[in-house]
């Protein structure tokens, strides 16, 4: 699987979890001990964000990483790769 697509999927899940918990980006960043800019990068699927930042955000959301077999990307996900 393409790393950019994987990173984008993780970012989308982080954003979805943040919104479902009613947090703003600033609130979640504060809970995670990181900057709002770093959280924005995570939510946008930036490949340059360190794993430590992801781990802090996951912990602040009360979540963990679970590896699952790769699924085919949706048409929207494929289209988003060309819009960047």
GULUMMI-676334 format. One record per residue (C-alpha): residue in one letter; x, y, z. Coordinates in steps of 0.5 Angstrom, whole numbers, padded with zeros to 4 digits, always signed. Each point is the difference from the previous one (the first is absolute). Example, Ala and Ser with C-alpha at 12.3 -4.5 7.8 and 13.67 -1.06 7.14 Angstrom:
<rs>
a+0025-0009+0016s+0002+0007-0002
</rs>
This chain:
<rs>
x+0000+0000+0000x+0002+0007-0002x+0003+0003+0007x-0003+0007-0002x-0007-0004+0000x+0001-0003+0006x+0002+0006+0003x-0006+0004-0002x-0005-0006+0002x+0003+0001+0007x+0000+0008+0000x-0008-0001-0002x-0001-0005+0006x+0003+0005+0005x-0004+0006-0003x-0006-0005+0001x+0001-0002+0007x+0002+0007+0002x-0007+0003-0003x-0004-0006+0003x+0003+0002+0007x-0001+0007-0001x+0007+0003+0000x+0003+0006-0004x+0006-0001-0003x+0003+0004+0005x-0003-0004+0006x+0003-0006-0002x+0007+0003-0002x+0000+0002+0007x-0003-0007+0003x+0006-0003-0004x+0005+0005+0002x+0002+0002-0007x-0002+0006-0005x-0006+0001-0003x+0004+0000-0007x+0003-0007+0002x-0007-0002+0000x-0002+0003-0006x+0006-0003-0004x-0003-0007+0003x-0007+0001-0002x+0002+0002-0007x+0005-0006+0000x+0007+0003+0000x+0005-0005-0001x+0005+0004+0004x-0003-0001+0007x+0004-0004+0005x-0003-0006+0003x+0000+0003+0007x-0005+0006-0002x-0005-0006-0003x+0001-0004+0006x-0002+0007+0005x-0006+0001-0004x-0002-0007+0000x+0001+0000+0007x-0004+0006+0001x-0006-0003-0004x+0000-0006+0005x+0002-0004-0006x+0005-0005-0003x+0003-0003-0006x-0003-0006-0003x+0003-0003-0007x-0005-0003-0004x+0001-0003-0007x+0000+0005-0006x-0006+0002-0003x-0001+0003-0007x+0000+0008+0000x-0007+0003-0001x-0001+0004-0007x+0000+0007+0005x+0007-0002+0003x+0003-0002-0007x-0003+0007-0002x+0003+0004+0006x+0007-0003-0002x+0000+0004-0006x-0003+0006+0003x+0006+0001+0004
</rs>
